[in-house]
């Protein structure tokens, strides 16, 4: 798992550059709320879209944790192995 995260930036070994394609043009803001999507976006984009919808309905401005996200996952995996 750590190898996939280091090499592909996700646990599934899927292309990192395609990770957010299903989101279209969601704009990030300079705000205090960050949405951590995690690797589930590859397999279950409907969960991510539902979370985004909840934030939008609630009027909460947010940004996606993008490039820096995979590093946090790798740190977590290393701590548990």
Secondary structure, 3 states (H helix, E strand, C coil): CHHHHHHHCCCCCCCHHHCCHHHCCCCCCCCCCEECCCCHHHHCHHHHHHHHHHHHHCCCCCEECCCCHHHHHHHHHHHHC
